[in-house]
Amino acid sequence: MATFLHRIGRAAFQRRWLVLLLWAVVLGAAGAAASSTSSTASSAFTLPGTEAQRANDLLSEKFPAANAEGAGARVVLRAPDGEKISSQDHRADVTATLKDLKDSSSRVASVSDPFTGGTVSKDGTTAYAQVTYGDAAEDLTDRDHDRLEGALQAGRDSGLTVEVSGNALAPAETSHSAETVGFALAAVILLITLGSLVAAGLPLLTALVGVGVSTTAITALSATFDLNSSTTALASMLGIAVGIDYALFIVSRYRAERAAGYDAREAAGRANGTAGSAVVFAGLTVMIALVGLAVVNLPILTAMGIAAAGAVAVAVLVAITLVPAMLGFAPERARGRARKRAAGTTADASHGDAARTGRKPLGERWAAMVLRRPVRALVAGVAALVVIALPATKLELGLPDDSSQPTSSTQRKAYDMLAQSFGEGFNGPLTVVVNDSDPATAKRAAADLHTAISKLDDVAAAAPAAFNPAGDTAIIGVVPKSAPSSDATKTLVSDIRDLAQDNKDTTGADGMVTGTTALNIDVSEKFTAALMPYLAVVVGLAVLVLILVFRSILVPVKAAVGFLLSVLASLGALVAVFQWGWLADLFGIEQTGPIMSLMPILTVGIVFGLAMDYQVFLVTRIREAYVHGADPRQAITSGFQHSAKVITAAALIMISVFAGFIGSNDAIIKALGFGLAVAVALDAFIVRMTIVPAALALLGKRAWSLPAWIDRILPNVDIEGEKLTNHPAPVPVPTAPAPDYSTQR
């Protein structure tokens, strides 16, 4: 691996214009494909293999008109305090508002009348109307949205309180401020770390190319595949973070090789052969974790995982080809302050400041402190993570609905008005579907089940069964007394399903429960059941990769244990902030509540991959020193000397990029950005920089032992670049350096 990537690095450095042209062509082709597609990201959510989804599929088949793809809006109208919505004046205002809604667009198919439809609250203060469009939500134009808002505002101007919910509303504007903030912070960190505008700009430029290719490719593929609206944001988030980090590791190794005396082309090749090998295997572990999300069998999660894995794959390819090529355009400027020091020095570039001040680098001092008291460092690190992880024991999962919207939004206001006037359970109705090939059996089963459901304590109302034209399928609408996310409603769903099973045993007709609340319960159960198999698959495959990389059993196992600690701690922080509301104002969280159901398993997948990044980059340097003759403790110190500064910078960059997404309007991306930022911070600074060296010090040579029979089976990937020692010894940097295009006008 090292010699192969060494050749690629030298070739890319030598033929830099060709490499640059090829990436420009790839970027242009992806951009052209993206611009030619007119499809938009899907917001559909399906959950194969669950009762709620089977019921939804049956409804689509048996009641096609009721399951049309048209957009909808529920308009809630309330009279001023102390007045009735049904009074003559307000009734006229409501009628005028409904007429304005009907006339707002030719796409409006129908507007229900609350007075004839019985959708006025018992106290007479509030009513709601359903607006149905003939076109899907993504087909509505800005003009449709503006005229809908205009009709609503006219109702407000008449003195009514008018709020609305539904997918006919204008979607929240997509903001790229998150990427901008993260990118700006990354630029500052790179400039401080590398001490050169050119050196700092190179990782940023190559990361932009990689993200540009991956996101435009995802946009182009959205015409063929049903991609969720969060897919591109996740790919962008990971693409920026790993793209910058991977380029940073190669650039830093290039500077170290130049400081060791190699000429520019050979230094680029050696950087690609050593740091590039680590990039390839680190990227591979990330991709394994992301693609492994497919085991959950949830289309939205599978699409997000594969798309994000594709973004990481592009970042790896950019790092091992475009980065060496870009080094060829500025071979001296990329060295930063090191190029001003005396030529031929054998000191590592990272030791320059230490040599001048007489102090050891911070990384070396930190390693020395950990090695002096490894047991204390290990116990303190593990204890800190366990404490942070404690809130995760109270994790509550749910699907986002209007109750999770900011309190200032019209959707949340409509939700609260309906709950106040029609009962807490009104916003989470259940749909019971009864089906049998024999209409007579279906009719008898529906009547029996309706009677049984009506007797349950938590049922506020159970509508009589409504049949399809064929008479073989019925719908029973059930409104709970309790709120959608309450334990009482969850118990009600379980009770109705038990009644449906009893009814099936008696009549033979199928009975299923669906609706948002039922789907939410099924989602939680599905993710809970899938989490352990997913962990087993992903951790197992990654441990095998790490055994191949480090030729050790204990090091990969230790890496997996460290990952579990960091991911549990990140989930604990997520619960404390997003569920309990700790420091909610600091992070701009207007509404706390249950954590999105797919968040834990998605966080596990991404955090595992990123955790392995730092494991590979840090421990590769430690193993490199050990393979070249250092004893275990000296190898740890040497590894920290060469990598602590760069890993710290890389972690800060990832934290900055992920933290930038906390400002996103998308609830999934907001929580994911926070969770990943916390996870990277904990994993990099507590697990990898504290627990790992302490554990390696306690294990000693046993850390690097491998049974002989396994050693014979495994191929030698040479990630440490041991075979590169056969290359010519360092040569003095030539008096006339290679052309540096960054200095030419």
C-alpha positions in Angstrom: 0.0 0.0 0.0 2.7 2.5 1.0 4.8 1.9 -2.2 1.7 2.1 -4.4 0.6 5.4 -2.9 4.2 6.6 -3.0 4.2 6.2 -6.8 0.8 7.9 -7.0 2.1 10.8 -5.0 5.2 11.3 -7.1 3.2 10.9 -10.3 0.6 13.4 -9.2 3.2 15.9 -8.1 5.0 15.6 -11.5 1.8 15.7 -13.7 0.0 18.2 -11.5 -1.7 20.0 -14.5 -3.2 16.8 -15.7 -4.5 15.8 -12.3 -6.0 19.3 -11.8 -7.6 19.1 -15.2 -9.1 15.7 -14.6 -10.7 16.8 -11.3 -12.0 19.9 -13.0 -13.6 17.7 -15.6 -15.2 15.5 -12.9 -16.5 18.5 -11.0 -17.8 20.1 -14.2 -19.5 16.9 -15.3 -21.2 16.4 -11.9 -22.3 20.0 -11.8 -23.8 19.7 -15.3 -25.7 16.6 -14.4 -27.0 18.3 -11.2 -28.1 21.4 -13.1 -30.0 19.3 -15.6 -32.2 17.6 -13.1 -35.4 19.3 -11.9 -36.3 16.9 -9.2 -36.4 17.9 -5.5 -35.3 16.0 -2.4 -38.0 13.8 -1.1 -39.5 14.2 2.4 -41.2 10.8 2.3 -40.7 8.4 5.2 -41.3 4.7 4.9 -40.6 1.9 7.4 -40.6 -1.5 5.7 -41.6 -4.5 7.7 -43.7 -2.7 10.4 -47.4 -2.9 11.0 -47.9 0.8 10.6 -46.2 0.8 7.2 -48.2 -2.3 6.1 -51.4 -0.5 7.0 -50.3 2.6 5.1 -49.6 0.5 2.0 -53.0 -1.2 2.3 -54.7 2.2 2.5 -52.9 3.4 -0.6 -54.2 0.3 -2.4 -57.8 0.3 -1.0 -58.4 4.0 -0.6 -56.4 5.6 -3.5 -58.4 8.9 -3.4 -57.8 9.4 0.3 -54.1 8.8 -0.2 -53.6 11.1 -3.1 -50.2 12.9 -3.3 -51.8 16.4 -3.1 -50.4 18.9 -0.6 -52.5 19.9 2.3 -52.8 22.6 4.9 -54.9 22.6 8.1 -56.0 26.2 8.9 -57.0 26.8 12.6 -59.2 29.8 13.3 -60.0 31.2 16.7 -62.3 34.1 17.8 -61.0 36.8 20.1 -61.1 36.1 23.9 -64.7 35.8 25.2 -66.3 35.5 21.8 -67.6 32.6 19.7 -66.3 31.7 16.3 -69.9 30.8 15.3 -71.2 34.3 16.0 -72.7 36.1 12.9 -69.8 38.5 12.5 -67.0 35.9 12.9 -68.9 33.4 10.9 -68.8 35.9 8.0 -65.1 36.4 8.6 -64.4 32.7 8.5 -66.4 32.3 5.3 -64.5 35.2 3.7 -61.2 33.6 4.7 -62.2 30.2 3.3 -63.2 31.9 0.0 -59.8 33.7 -0.1 -58.1 30.3 0.5 -60.1 28.7 -2.3 -59.2 31.5 -4.7 -55.6 31.7 -3.7 -54.5 29.2 -6.4 -55.9 27.3 -9.2 -54.1 24.3 -7.7 -56.5 24.3 -4.6 -58.8 21.3 -5.1 -61.1 21.8 -2.0 -61.5 23.8 1.2 -63.7 22.2 3.9 -66.3 24.2 5.8 -65.9 23.8 9.6 -69.6 24.7 10.2 -71.0 22.1 8.0 -68.2 19.6 8.6 -68.5 19.6 12.4 -64.9 20.8 13.0 -65.8 23.5 15.6 -64.7 23.0 19.2 -67.2 22.3 21.9 -66.7 25.6 23.5 -67.4 27.3 20.2 -64.2 29.4 20.2 -62.1 27.5 17.6 -62.6 25.9 14.3 -60.4 24.3 11.6 -60.6 23.8 7.9 -58.7 21.5 5.6 -57.2 22.9 2.4 -56.4 20.3 -0.2 -54.3 20.9 -3.3 -54.4 18.9 -6.5 -50.6 18.9 -6.8 -47.8 17.6 -4.6 -46.1 19.9 -2.2 -42.9 20.1 -4.2 -44.8 21.3 -7.2 -46.2 24.3 -5.5 -44.6 27.6 -6.5 -43.5 30.7 -4.5 -46.7 32.4 -5.8 -48.9 29.6 -4.4 -47.2 30.0 -1.0 -47.4 33.8 -1.0 -51.1 33.8 -1.9 -51.8 31.2 0.8 -50.1 33.4 3.3 -52.0 36.4 1.9 -55.3 34.7 2.5 -54.3 33.8 6.0 -53.2 37.4 6.8 -56.6 38.7 5.5 -58.2 36.5 8.1 -55.9 37.8 10.8 -56.7 41.4 9.8 -60.4 40.7 10.4 -59.6 40.1 14.1 -59.4 36.3 14.1 -56.3 34.3 15.3 -55.3 32.3 12.2 -52.5 29.7 12.2 -51.7 26.9 9.8 -49.8 23.6 9.5 -49.2 21.1 6.8 -46.9 20.5 3.8 -48.5 23.2 1.7 -46.5 25.8 3.6 -43.4 27.3 2.1 -40.4 25.1 3.0 -37.8 26.7 5.3 -35.2 28.5 3.3 -32.0 26.5 3.0 -29.1 28.4 4.6 -25.5 27.7 3.9 -24.4 29.8 6.9 -23.5 26.5 8.8 -21.0 25.5 6.2 -19.7 29.0 6.0 -19.1 29.4 9.7 -17.4 25.9 10.0 -15.3 26.7 7.0 -14.2 30.0 8.3 -13.2 28.5 11.7 -11.4 25.7 9.9 -9.4 28.3 7.9 -8.3 30.1 11.1 -7.2 26.8 12.8 -5.3 25.8 9.6 -3.5 29.2 9.4 -2.5 29.0 13.1 -1.3 25.4 12.7 0.5 25.6 9.4 1.7 29.2 9.6 1.2 29.9 5.9 -1.7 31.1 3.8 -0.8 28.7 1.0 -0.4 25.7 3.3 -3.7 26.6 5.0 -5.5 27.2 1.8 -4.5 23.9 0.2 -6.7 21.6 2.5 -9.6 24.1 2.2 -9.4 24.2 -1.6 -9.2 20.4 -2.1 -12.0 19.9 0.5 -14.2 22.3 -1.6 -13.5 20.2 -4.7 -14.4 17.0 -3.0 -17.6 18.4 -1.5 -18.5 20.0 -4.8 -18.2 16.7 -6.6 -20.1 14.6 -4.0 -23.0 17.1 -3.4 -23.6 17.7 -7.1 -23.5 14.0 -7.8 -26.1 13.4 -5.0 -28.3 16.2 -6.5 -28.0 14.6 -10.0 -28.9 11.1 -8.5 -31.9 12.5 -6.8 -33.7 12.2 -10.1 -33.2 8.4 -10.0 -33.3 7.6 -6.3 -35.7 8.8 -3.7 -33.3 10.8 -1.6 -34.3 12.6 1.6 -33.8 16.3 2.1 -31.2 15.7 4.8 -29.0 13.5 2.6 -27.1 16.3 0.9 -26.6 18.2 4.2 -25.1 15.1 5.9 -22.8 14.4 2.9 -21.7 18.1 2.9 -21.0 18.0 6.7 -18.9 14.9 6.5 -17.3 15.8 3.2 -16.0 19.1 4.5 -14.8 17.7 7.8 -12.9 14.6 6.5 -11.8 16.4 3.4 -9.9 19.1 5.3 -8.6 16.6 7.9 -7.3 14.1 5.3 -5.5 16.9 3.3 -4.1 18.3 6.5 -2.4 15.0 7.5 -0.8 14.7 4.1 0.4 18.3 4.0 1.8 18.0 7.5 3.7 14.8 6.6 5.0 16.5 3.4 6.4 19.4 5.6 8.0 16.8 7.9 9.6 15.0 5.0 10.9 18.2 3.5 12.4 19.1 6.9 14.1 15.7 7.0 15.9 16.6 3.8 13.9 15.1 0.9 13.3 17.0 -2.2 9.8 18.2 -3.0 8.7 15.4 -5.3 10.1 12.6 -3.1 8.6 14.3 0.0 5.2 14.4 -1.7 5.5 10.7 -2.6 6.6 9.7 0.9 3.8 11.8 2.5 1.3 10.0 0.2 2.8 6.6 1.0 2.7 7.1 4.8 0.0 9.6 5.7 -1.9 8.7 2.6 -2.0 5.0 3.6 -3.5 6.1 7.0 -6.1 8.3 5.1 -7.1 5.3 2.9 -7.7 3.0 5.9 -9.3 5.7 8.0 -11.7 6.5 5.2 -12.4 2.8 4.7 -13.5 2.5 8.4 -15.8 5.5 8.0 -17.3 4.1 4.8 -17.9 0.7 6.5 -19.7 2.3 9.3 -21.9 4.4 7.0 -22.7 1.7 4.5 -23.5 -0.6 7.4 -26.5 1.6 8.2 -28.3 -0.5 5.5 -28.7 -3.3 8.0 -31.5 -1.3 9.6 -33.5 -1.7 6.4 -34.8 1.9 6.6 -34.7 3.5 3.1 -34.0 7.0 4.4 -31.1 5.8 6.6 -29.7 3.6 3.9 -29.7 6.5 1.4 -28.1 8.9 3.9 -25.4 6.3 4.8 -24.5 5.4 1.2 -24.5 9.1 0.1 -22.3 10.1 3.0 -19.9 7.1 2.4 -19.7 8.3 -1.2 -18.7 11.8 0.0 -15.9 10.2 2.2 -14.7 8.1 -0.7 -14.4 11.2 -2.9 -12.5 12.9 0.0 -10.0 10.0 0.1 -9.5 10.1 -3.7 -9.0 13.9 -3.6 -6.5 13.6 -0.7 -4.2 11.0 -2.4 -4.3 12.5 -5.9 -5.2 16.2 -5.9 -3.3 17.1 -2.7 0.1 15.9 -4.0 -0.7 17.7 -7.3 -1.4 21.0 -5.5 1.8 20.6 -3.5 3.6 20.6 -6.9 2.2 24.1 -7.6 3.6 25.5 -4.3 6.4 23.2 -3.1 8.1 25.9 -1.0 5.2 28.0 0.1 3.5 24.9 1.5 6.3 24.6 4.0 5.3 27.7 5.8 7.8 29.1 8.3 10.0 26.0 7.8 11.2 27.2 4.5 12.9 30.2 6.1 14.9 28.1 8.4 18.3 26.8 7.4 18.3 24.2 4.6 19.3 20.7 5.5 18.1 20.7 9.1 17.1 17.2 10.3 14.6 18.5 12.9 11.0 17.8 12.3 9.1 20.8 11.2 6.8 20.5 14.1 9.8 20.9 16.5 10.9 24.3 15.2 9.2 26.4 17.8 10.3 24.1 20.6 13.9 24.2 19.4 13.9 28.0 19.6 12.2 28.3 23.0 13.9 25.3 24.6 10.6 23.8 25.6 9.3 20.4 24.4 6.2 20.4 22.2 2.9 20.4 24.1 2.0 16.9 22.7 5.3 15.5 24.0 4.7 17.1 27.4 1.2 15.7 27.5 2.3 12.2 26.7 5.0 12.4 29.4 2.4 13.4 31.9 0.1 10.5 30.9 3.0 8.0 31.0 4.0 9.0 34.5 0.6 8.0 35.9 -1.1 5.8 33.3 -3.5 4.2 35.7 -4.7 7.5 37.1 -5.1 8.9 33.5 -7.0 5.8 32.4 -9.4 5.8 35.3 -10.0 9.6 35.1 -10.7 9.5 31.4 -13.1 6.5 31.7 -14.9 8.1 34.7 -15.4 11.4 32.9 -17.0 9.7 29.9 -19.2 7.5 32.1 -20.5 10.6 34.0 -21.3 12.4 30.7 -23.0 9.3 29.4 -25.4 9.0 32.4 -28.2 11.0 30.8 -28.3 8.6 27.9 -30.1 6.1 30.3 -33.2 8.5 30.0 -33.1 8.6 26.2 -36.6 9.1 24.7 -37.1 8.6 21.0 -39.7 10.1 18.7 -40.5 11.4 15.2 -40.5 15.1 14.7 -44.0 16.7 14.4 -45.4 20.2 14.9 -44.9 19.9 18.7 -41.1 20.0 18.1 -41.3 23.2 16.0 -40.1 26.5 17.6 -42.8 28.1 19.7 -42.8 31.1 17.5 -43.7 29.2 14.3 -47.3 29.1 12.9 -47.1 25.3 12.9 -46.5 25.1 16.6 -49.2 27.7 17.3 -51.7 25.7 15.3 -50.7 22.5 17.1 -51.2 24.2 20.5 -54.6 25.7 19.6 -55.9 22.3 18.4 -54.7 20.6 21.6 -56.3 23.3 23.8 -59.7 23.3 22.0 -60.0 19.7 20.8 -58.0 17.7 23.4 -54.4 16.6 23.7 -54.8 13.5 21.6 -56.4 15.4 18.6 -52.9 16.0 17.1 -52.1 12.3 17.2 -55.1 10.4 15.9 -54.8 6.7 15.3 -56.1 4.9 12.2 -57.3 1.3 12.6 -57.5 -0.6 9.3 -59.7 -3.8 9.1 -59.4 -5.9 6.0 -60.7 -9.3 4.8 -61.4 -10.6 1.3 -65.0 -11.3 2.3 -66.9 -8.0 2.7 -69.4 -9.6 5.2 -66.5 -10.7 7.4 -64.8 -7.3 7.1 -68.1 -5.6 8.2 -68.6 -7.9 11.2 -65.0 -7.6 12.3 -65.0 -3.8 12.0 -68.2 -3.5 14.0 -66.8 -5.7 16.8 -63.4 -4.0 16.9 -65.1 -0.5 17.0 -67.2 -1.6 20.0 -64.1 -2.9 21.8 -62.0 0.1 21.1 -64.8 2.5 22.3 -64.6 0.9 25.7 -60.9 1.6 26.3 -60.3 4.2 29.0 -57.9 6.5 26.9 -60.2 6.8 23.9 -61.8 10.2 23.5 -63.6 9.3 20.3 -63.8 6.4 17.9 -65.5 7.1 14.6 -67.8 4.5 13.0 -66.1 2.3 10.4 -65.8 3.8 6.9 -65.6 1.2 4.1 -64.0 1.4 0.6 -66.3 0.9 -2.4 -65.5 -2.9 -2.5 -66.5 -3.2 1.1 -63.5 -5.4 2.0 -61.5 -2.7 4.0 -62.6 -0.4 6.7 -61.1 2.6 8.5 -61.8 3.4 12.1 -60.5 6.8 13.3 -59.5 6.9 17.0 -58.7 10.0 18.9 -56.8 9.4 22.2 -57.3 11.4 25.3 -53.6 11.7 25.9 -50.9 13.5 24.0 -49.2 11.8 21.1 -45.8 11.3 22.9 -47.2 10.2 26.2 -46.8 6.8 27.7 -50.6 6.5 27.9 -51.0 6.8 24.2 -48.2 4.2 23.6 -50.1 1.9 25.9 -53.3 2.6 24.0 -51.7 1.6 20.7 -50.6 -1.7 22.3 -54.0 -2.3 23.7 -55.7 -1.7 20.3 -53.3 -4.1 18.6 -54.1 -6.7 21.2 -57.8 -6.2 20.5 -57.1 -6.5 16.8 -55.3 -9.8 17.3 -58.2 -11.2 19.4 -60.6 -10.0 16.8 -58.6 -11.8 14.1 -58.6 -15.0 16.1 -62.4 -14.8 16.2 -63.3 -13.5 12.7 -60.2 -14.1 10.6 -60.0 -10.4 9.5 -56.7 -8.5 9.7 -56.6 -5.5 12.0 -53.7 -3.0 12.0 -53.0 0.3 13.6 -51.2 3.2 11.8 -50.9 7.0 12.1 -48.0 9.1 13.2 -48.0 7.9 16.8 -48.2 4.2 15.8 -45.4 4.8 13.2 -43.3 6.5 15.9 -43.7 3.4 18.2 -42.7 1.1 15.4 -39.7 3.2 14.5 -38.4 3.1 18.1 -38.9 -0.6 18.3 -37.2 -1.2 14.9 -34.2 0.9 15.8 -33.8 -0.7 19.2 -33.9 -4.1 17.6 -31.4 -3.1 14.9 -28.8 -1.3 17.1 -27.0 -4.4 18.5 -26.8 -6.2 15.1 -25.6 -3.0 13.5 -22.9 -2.5 16.2 -21.8 -6.1 15.8 -21.5 -5.9 12.0 -19.8 -2.5 11.9 -17.5 -2.9 14.9 -16.6 -6.5 13.8 -15.6 -5.4 10.2 -13.7 -2.4 11.5 -11.8 -4.4 14.1 -10.8 -6.8 11.2 -9.5 -3.8 9.2 -7.6 -2.4 12.2 -6.1 -5.9 12.9 -4.9 -5.7 9.3 -3.5 -2.2 9.8 -1.8 -2.6 13.2 -1.1 -6.3 13.2 -2.4 -6.5 16.7 -5.5 -7.9 18.6 -5.5 -5.7 21.7 -5.1 -2.3 19.9 -8.3 -2.8 17.7 -10.2 -4.1 20.7 -9.1 -1.1 22.8 -10.1 1.2 19.9 -13.6 -0.3 19.8 -14.1 0.0 23.6 -12.9 3.7 23.4 -15.5 4.3 20.7 -18.3 2.9 22.7 -17.4 5.2 25.6 -17.3 8.3 23.4 -20.5 7.5 21.5 -22.4 6.9 24.8 -21.1 10.1 26.2 -22.2 12.0 23.1 -25.7 10.5 23.4 -25.7 11.6 27.0 -24.8 15.2 26.0 -27.5 15.0 23.3 -30.2 14.0 25.9 -29.1 16.7 28.4 -29.3 19.5 25.9 -32.0 18.6 23.3 -34.3 16.5 25.6 -33.8 18.1 29.0 -33.0 21.6 27.8 -29.6 22.2 29.6 -27.9 25.1 28.0 -30.7 25.2 25.4 -30.5 29.0 25.0 -26.8 28.8 24.4 -27.3 26.5 21.4 -30.4 28.2 20.1 -32.8 25.4 20.9 -36.3 26.8 21.2 -38.1 23.5 21.8 -36.9 20.5 23.7 -38.4 17.0 23.4 -37.7 13.4 22.4 -34.6 12.7 20.3 -35.3 11.9 16.6 -35.6 8.1 16.4 -32.9 7.6 13.8 -30.4 9.9 15.7 -28.8 7.2 18.0 -28.0 4.7 15.2 -26.9 7.5 12.8 -24.7 9.0 15.5 -23.2 5.6 16.2 -22.4 5.0 12.6 -20.8 8.4 11.9 -19.0 8.7 15.3 -17.5 5.2 14.9 -16.0 6.0 11.6 -14.6 9.4 12.8 -13.3 7.8 16.0 -11.3 5.3 13.9 -9.8 8.2 12.0 -7.9 9.5 15.0 -7.1 5.9 16.1 -5.5 5.3 12.8 -3.6 8.6 12.5 -2.3 8.6 16.1 -1.6 4.9 16.6 0.0 4.5 13.1 2.7 7.0 14.2 3.2 5.1 17.4 3.4 1.8 15.6 5.8 3.3 13.1 8.2 4.3 15.8 7.8 0.8 17.5 8.4 -1.0 14.2 11.6 1.1 13.6 13.1 0.0 17.0 11.7 2.2 19.8 10.5 0.6 23.0 6.7 0.9 23.7 7.0 4.0 25.9 9.4 5.7 23.5 7.1 4.8 20.6 4.2 6.6 22.4 6.3 9.7 23.0 7.5 9.7 19.4 4.0 9.3 18.1 2.8 12.3 20.1 5.8 14.3 19.0 4.9 13.9 15.4 1.1 13.8 15.5 -0.4 15.5 18.6 -0.4 19.0 17.1 -1.9 17.9 13.8 -4.5 15.6 15.4 -5.5 18.5 17.7 -5.9 20.8 14.8 -7.8 18.1 12.8 -10.2 17.6 15.8 -10.7 21.3 16.2 -11.5 21.6 12.5 -14.1 18.8 12.7 -15.6 20.3 15.8 -15.9 23.7 14.1 -17.5 22.2 11.0 -20.0 20.1 12.9 -20.8 22.9 15.4 -21.6 25.2 12.5 -24.5 23.0 11.7 -26.1 23.6 15.1 -27.5 26.7 13.5 -29.4 24.7 10.9 -33.2 24.9 10.6 -33.4 21.2 10.0 -34.0 19.4 13.4 -32.1 16.3 12.3 -29.0 18.2 11.1 -29.1 20.5 14.1 -29.0 17.7 16.6 -26.6 15.7 14.5 -24.2 18.6 14.3 -24.2 19.0 18.1 -23.8 15.3 18.7 -20.9 14.9 16.3 -19.1 18.0 17.6 -19.3 16.7 21.2 -18.4 13.1 20.1 -15.3 14.3 18.2 -14.2 16.5 21.2 -14.6 13.6 23.7 -13.0 11.0 21.4 -10.0 13.1 20.3 -9.1 14.6 23.6 -10.2 12.1 26.2 -10.2 8.7 24.4 -7.4 9.0 21.8 -5.1 11.6 23.6 -5.5 10.2 27.2 -7.0 6.8 27.4 -5.1 5.3 24.4 -1.6 6.3 25.5 -2.4 5.2 29.1 -3.7 1.8 27.9 -0.7 1.3 25.5 1.7 2.1 28.3 0.1 -0.4 30.6 0.0 -3.1 27.9 3.6 -2.6 26.8 4.8 -5.0 24.1 1.7 -7.1 24.5 -0.2 -4.3 22.7 1.6 -5.2 19.4 1.6 -9.0 19.7 -0.3 -11.1 17.1 -0.7 -14.9 17.1 1.7 -16.4 14.6 -1.0 -18.2 12.6 -2.9 -14.9 12.1 0.3 -13.1 11.2 0.9 -15.7 8.4 -2.6 -15.2 7.0 -2.7 -11.4 6.9 -1.3 -9.5 4.0 1.3 -6.9 4.8 -0.3 -3.5 3.9 2.8 -1.6 5.2 0.8 1.4 6.4 3.9 2.7 8.3 5.9 2.9 5.1 8.6 0.5 6.2 9.3 -0.5 2.6 10.0 3.1 1.7 13.2 2.9 3.8 14.6 1.1 0.8 14.3 4.3 -1.2 17.3 6.6 -1.6 18.5 8.5 1.5 17.5 12.1 1.9 19.2 14.5 -0.4 19.9 18.1 0.2 17.2 20.5 -1.0 18.4 21.8 -4.4 19.6 25.3 -4.7 17.2 26.0 -7.5 13.9 24.6 -6.2 11.1 23.4 -8.4 8.9 26.2 -9.8 6.5 27.6 -7.2 3.5 28.9 -9.1 2.1 30.5 -6.0 4.7 33.2 -6.2 4.3 33.9 -9.9 2.0 36.7 -11.3 
